[in-house]
């Protein structure tokens, strides 16, 4: 046991204090034995107690306790060595002493506690995979594990890893643990499957012209001599497949390919090798931007083929026509187009996912978008509260809902166990959107069914929408499937209600037997003006039965193989309960002052027949409106892209004389010119630094700042951290998986730039031998060892543990006690007797009497006066 101090610099206060106290003693001429001397000593003791309290003193109480922390690398570079590491730890724990505590922790890019520090027995169980296994941050793992250990206890970290860092630097951290109570032992982990071949580089030209020969270069690293296949894809279509022989080390393959297509071309190289150690490093992407005339995509359906492509100037632009079902799933499929037109396309043929991707193309990459009306468009197309509604300058909800006929809607939704996961989530959201379209005084009911019926919302006046929506969104999944009882209940509840429109929507993903009288129930329901539509979710439903039910019930059948189309289906069904969305009285447009459009109508405005009623958004620009002040043509900027809503149709059925007007072709070409982004030539440069870190630079140095948006191929926003380096220069670090991402860059001068960037796989997926040299350095500098024998982990620790008993508060208390003793002695003179006895002894040898002393003192005082 010994006494130590933490802040020794406070002892320097004793120098001036000592000088001051010495001077005070000398100046006061106090005698050694006197009341003043005793008080002087007490005050000195008070000061010394307070000064020593400032040094944070403590008493060291040694004990035998030790703690051993196993810190295991669970990154993908040695993922298959995890069981070996667990067995090594299990063998080591057999040697644990009763005074030794242990804990087990896992790390990759992050850190996780598998077993908390304890002096009890630890059972080793196979841990769950780490979500951050695509990185190795040894420094972070060491620092966090030490932070979890007890302070001032002999600590040993047993670090099981291959030493291949892909994030952070342990060498920068080592000085912190040199000559400390923390030892770091290391155990070298090795991959069990060392055979690996990987694509280390895939390079294509950044830009090219259509038809130009492009040089594609693929570099492959192999740990041994082997053979396999190398495949090249362009825009997800295979364009080359070759049998390749790989030598140990680096291999280079080059291909000359013609640039076909326009806009952004996505290339992918894929390597297939038998018994490969890591599959994640066998794929790499690259992008090339092909210069060409602007491209326009017109989307149509087989039911409603579009006339717009025949009206566009195909010498000035390239026009592609796609069926709605064929729309691309990924963002790269849209960025080659300057403008996209939906011509009378229902939302359920598109789906939420594709809508979200299109929204990203418009918002962050400047692609123009136009929706053209018709019976399957806008509100009747099921776009209410969809990503497409967000980007358009109009809302699907109609003003003047008091004109709607009285409505009764019942939704019967499957909640059986097969609906678990995304199916039930999307179905609940779809039902909630349908409710949002109704008025508070509409009639509504909702039943959920498995093998029994659960009446969630009894049929009645809707009332509080939010309360109804909350109940729908809370429905769980369970049980089997019995479809028809809930439908029969819907018919029963609606039969006698005096409503103009009565409708049932059935959603299910399953199959079940039907009662013998189900056709009679549906037929009787039709006589009571009740109709039935059915929605088949996924691929397991009884499509034939549901199609038959919809046909018998006078409604529509939807085969929603893509679950994301369900919300559009339900909003479309709800919207179709009324035809007041369609305004079908002939009219003339009232033009506003938008020169790019009004210049087309210098000779007058043709008469039109009909349009879909919508509500303009607050900041939109109304180009033309109906006599009822409903928008016919509206536009606005949504992010970087311009969007246009034309609420009449393109065929002439609704557009009337506009479609027969001589300037009709000019009308659509003007629309395209409004939609196409006005790119300014800006010399942006995106360079790859390392991993997911890139630098975006305006080489012209004209930009003060850059605004950057990044999304992946699915259209989802990519999380990133930006760091301004200089005016017009930004470092961007992405948090995303390997693959293709898209940068949308704009500046304060109006410049706009888009580029596809390939994010390479992490260095974690590159094959490399363990960094034994680094592990040896870690152990050497912290007093540890490179271990092979598991029993050595619990060897005696050279550092002796001790509990620190702080005594600063006791010193402060002592000072306070002495201070009050000092006050008491001075105030009440309790030392008077002791001092008086000493004084009497002294006076017995003094010659002057006390009386003479008093007289002399009085005379001196008189003279002074």
GIQUI-V324760 format. One record per backbone hydrogen bond with DSSP energy under -1.0 kcal/mol. NH is the residue of the N-H (numbers start at 0). CO is the residue of the C=O. E is the energy in kcal/mol with one decimal. If there is no record, write none. Layout:
nh: [NH;NH]
co: [CO;CO]
e: [E;E]
//
This chain:
nh: [3;5;6;9;10;11;12;13;14;16;17;18;19;20;21;22;23;24;25;26;27;37;38;39;40;41;42;43;44;45;46;47;48;49;50;51;52;53;55;57;58;59;60;62;65;66;67;68;69;70;71;72;73;75;77;78;80;81;84;85;86;87;88;89;90;91;92;94;95;99;100;101;102;103;104;105;106;107;108;111;113;114;117;132;134;136;140;141;142;143;144;145;146;147;154;155;156;157;158;159;160;164;165;166;173;175;176;182;184;185;186;188;197;198;199;200;202;207;210;211;213;215;216;217;218;219;220;221;222;225;227;228;229;230;231;232;233;234;236;238;239;241;243;245;248;250;252;254;256;258;262;264;266;267;268;269;270;271;276;281;283;285;287;288;289;290;295;296;297;298;299;300;310;313;315;317;319;321;323;325;326;330;332;333;334;336;337;338;339;340;341;342;343;346;348;349;350;351;354;355;356;357;358;359;360;361;362;363;365;366;367;368;369;370;371;372;372;376;379;380;381;382;385;389;390;391;394;402;403;407;408;409;410;411;412;413;414;416;418;419;423;424;425;426;427;428;429;430;431;432;433;434;435;437;441;442;443;444;445;446;447;448;449;453;455;455;456;459;461;462;467;468;469;470;471;472;474;477;481;487;488;489;490;491;492;493;494;496;498;500;502;503;504;505;506;507;517;520;521;522;523;524;525;526;528;529;530;531;532;533;534;535;536;537;541;542;545;546;547;548;549;550;551;552;554;557;559;560;564;565;568;569;570;571;572;573;574;575;576;577;581;582;586;589;591;593;596;597;598;599;600;603;607;608;609;610;611;612;614;616;619;620;622;623;624;625;628;631;632;633;634;635;637;639;640;642;643;644;645;646;655;656;657;658;663;666;667;668;669;670;671;672;673;674;675;678;683;684;686;688;692;693;694;695;696;697;698;700;706;708;710;711;714;717;720;722;724;725;728;729;730;731;732;733;734;738;740;741;742;743;744;745;746;749;752;754;756;758;764;765;770;771;774;775;776;777;778;779;780;783;786;791;792;793;794;801;802;804;806;810;811;812;813;814;815;816;817;818;819;820;821;822;823;824;825;826;827;828;831;834;835;836;837;838;839;840;841;842;843;844;845;852;853;854;855;856;857;858;859;860;861;862;863;864]
co: [57;54;54;6;7;8;9;10;11;12;13;14;15;16;17;18;19;20;21;22;23;33;34;35;36;37;38;39;40;41;42;43;44;45;46;47;48;49;52;3;804;1;802;800;98;153;100;155;102;157;104;159;106;132;74;75;77;78;80;81;82;83;84;85;86;87;88;91;92;96;65;117;67;114;69;111;71;109;131;105;103;103;101;129;131;107;136;137;138;139;140;141;142;143;180;66;182;68;184;70;186;162;135;135;169;172;173;154;156;784;158;160;220;280;218;218;216;288;258;208;256;254;202;252;200;250;197;248;195;245;243;271;241;269;239;267;236;265;233;231;231;229;227;225;221;219;217;215;213;211;289;287;285;232;283;230;281;228;194;278;268;266;264;205;262;207;317;338;319;340;321;303;307;311;312;293;295;297;299;322;323;712;329;330;330;333;294;294;367;296;369;298;371;380;345;346;346;563;350;351;352;353;354;355;356;357;358;359;361;360;337;641;339;643;341;645;647;373;376;377;378;377;382;385;386;387;614;399;400;500;442;502;444;504;446;506;448;478;415;416;418;420;421;422;423;424;425;426;427;428;429;430;431;434;438;406;459;408;456;410;453;412;451;447;445;453;445;443;441;439;463;464;465;466;467;468;471;414;449;483;484;485;486;487;488;489;490;493;496;405;407;530;409;532;411;534;514;516;517;518;519;520;521;522;525;524;501;552;503;555;505;557;507;559;509;540;541;542;543;544;545;546;547;548;549;533;535;558;561;562;564;565;566;567;568;569;570;571;573;574;578;610;607;624;622;591;593;593;594;596;597;600;586;653;653;582;646;580;394;392;616;634;632;632;589;629;625;623;623;644;620;642;640;362;637;635;368;633;370;631;651;606;654;655;660;662;663;664;665;666;667;668;669;670;671;676;681;696;694;692;689;731;686;729;684;727;682;697;745;743;741;715;711;709;732;730;728;728;725;695;722;693;720;691;718;758;756;710;754;708;752;706;750;746;744;742;740;738;761;762;161;769;770;771;772;773;774;775;776;778;185;788;789;790;791;151;60;58;56;806;807;808;809;810;811;812;813;814;815;816;817;818;819;820;821;822;823;824;828;830;831;832;833;834;835;836;837;838;839;841;842;848;849;850;851;852;853;854;855;856;857;858;859;860]
e: [-2.9;-1.7;-2.8;-1.3;-2.1;-1.6;-1.7;-1.9;-1.3;-2.0;-2.8;-2.2;-2.5;-2.7;-2.5;-2.5;-2.3;-2.4;-2.3;-2.6;-2.1;-1.9;-2.1;-2.2;-2.1;-2.1;-2.4;-2.2;-2.2;-2.0;-2.3;-2.5;-2.3;-2.1;-2.4;-2.4;-1.7;-1.6;-1.5;-2.8;-2.5;-3.2;-2.7;-2.2;-2.1;-2.5;-3.0;-2.7;-3.0;-2.7;-3.2;-2.8;-3.1;-2.6;-1.5;-1.0;-1.9;-1.4;-2.1;-2.4;-2.3;-2.2;-2.3;-2.4;-2.4;-1.9;-2.5;-2.0;-1.5;-1.7;-2.8;-2.9;-1.4;-1.9;-2.9;-2.6;-2.1;-1.8;-2.6;-2.5;-1.9;-2.4;-2.4;-1.2;-1.2;-2.9;-1.6;-2.6;-2.4;-2.4;-2.2;-2.1;-1.7;-1.2;-2.5;-2.5;-3.2;-3.2;-3.1;-2.5;-2.0;-1.1;-2.0;-1.6;-1.2;-1.4;-2.0;-2.7;-3.2;-2.2;-2.9;-2.1;-3.0;-2.5;-2.1;-1.5;-2.7;-2.0;-3.4;-2.5;-4.3;-3.4;-2.4;-3.3;-2.9;-3.2;-2.9;-2.2;-2.6;-2.3;-2.5;-2.5;-2.8;-3.0;-2.7;-2.8;-2.9;-3.7;-1.6;-2.8;-1.5;-2.0;-2.8;-3.1;-3.2;-2.0;-3.0;-2.5;-2.9;-2.7;-1.8;-3.4;-3.2;-2.1;-2.8;-2.5;-2.8;-2.8;-1.7;-1.7;-2.1;-2.3;-2.2;-2.7;-3.6;-2.6;-3.0;-2.5;-2.9;-3.3;-2.5;-1.1;-1.7;-1.2;-1.2;-2.6;-3.0;-2.2;-2.0;-1.7;-1.3;-4.1;-1.4;-2.2;-1.5;-2.1;-2.8;-1.1;-2.0;-2.9;-2.9;-2.4;-1.7;-3.0;-1.2;-1.5;-2.6;-1.5;-2.0;-2.4;-1.9;-2.4;-2.4;-1.8;-2.0;-2.1;-3.0;-2.5;-1.0;-2.0;-2.7;-1.8;-2.3;-2.1;-3.0;-2.0;-1.9;-1.5;-1.0;-1.1;-1.4;-1.3;-1.9;-1.8;-1.4;-1.3;-3.8;-1.9;-2.0;-1.7;-2.3;-2.2;-2.2;-2.9;-2.7;-2.1;-3.0;-2.5;-2.2;-1.6;-1.9;-1.3;-2.7;-2.6;-2.5;-2.1;-2.5;-2.3;-2.2;-2.1;-2.0;-2.1;-1.9;-1.4;-1.6;-2.4;-2.9;-1.9;-2.4;-2.5;-2.8;-2.3;-2.2;-2.9;-1.0;-1.3;-2.4;-1.5;-3.2;-2.8;-1.7;-2.9;-2.6;-1.9;-2.1;-2.6;-1.5;-2.6;-2.3;-3.0;-2.0;-1.7;-2.2;-2.3;-2.7;-1.9;-1.6;-1.3;-1.5;-1.9;-2.6;-2.3;-2.5;-2.4;-2.7;-2.0;-1.4;-1.9;-1.9;-2.6;-2.6;-1.9;-1.9;-1.3;-1.7;-2.6;-2.2;-1.4;-2.7;-1.9;-2.8;-3.0;-2.6;-2.3;-1.6;-1.6;-2.4;-2.5;-1.9;-2.6;-2.2;-2.0;-2.8;-2.4;-2.2;-2.2;-2.2;-1.6;-2.0;-1.8;-1.8;-2.3;-2.2;-2.1;-2.6;-2.4;-2.3;-2.3;-1.0;-1.5;-1.6;-2.7;-2.7;-2.9;-3.0;-1.8;-2.2;-2.6;-1.9;-2.0;-1.5;-1.4;-3.1;-2.7;-1.7;-1.6;-1.9;-3.8;-2.1;-2.6;-1.5;-3.3;-2.6;-2.0;-1.9;-2.8;-2.4;-2.8;-2.1;-2.0;-2.2;-1.7;-3.7;-2.2;-1.8;-2.6;-2.3;-2.8;-2.8;-2.0;-1.3;-1.8;-1.9;-1.1;-1.7;-2.0;-1.5;-2.1;-2.4;-1.7;-2.0;-2.1;-1.8;-1.7;-2.6;-1.3;-2.5;-2.3;-2.6;-2.6;-3.3;-3.2;-2.7;-3.2;-2.6;-3.0;-2.1;-1.8;-3.5;-2.3;-1.6;-2.3;-1.8;-2.6;-2.3;-2.8;-2.4;-1.6;-2.3;-2.5;-2.6;-3.6;-2.5;-3.1;-2.8;-1.9;-2.8;-2.8;-2.9;-3.0;-3.2;-2.4;-1.5;-1.2;-2.4;-2.0;-3.3;-3.7;-2.2;-1.7;-2.8;-1.8;-1.7;-2.5;-1.9;-2.3;-2.0;-2.6;-2.3;-2.6;-2.7;-1.6;-1.4;-1.1;-1.7;-1.8;-2.5;-2.6;-2.1;-2.1;-2.4;-2.2;-2.7;-2.6;-2.2;-2.6;-2.7;-2.2;-2.3;-2.2;-2.5;-2.2;-2.6;-2.6;-2.1;-2.6;-2.8;-1.3;-2.4;-2.7;-2.9;-2.3;-1.7;-2.3;-2.9;-1.9;-1.4;-2.6;-1.6;-1.2;-1.4;-1.8;-2.1;-2.5;-2.6;-2.0;-2.0;-2.3;-2.0;-1.9;-2.0;-2.2;-1.8;-1.4]
//
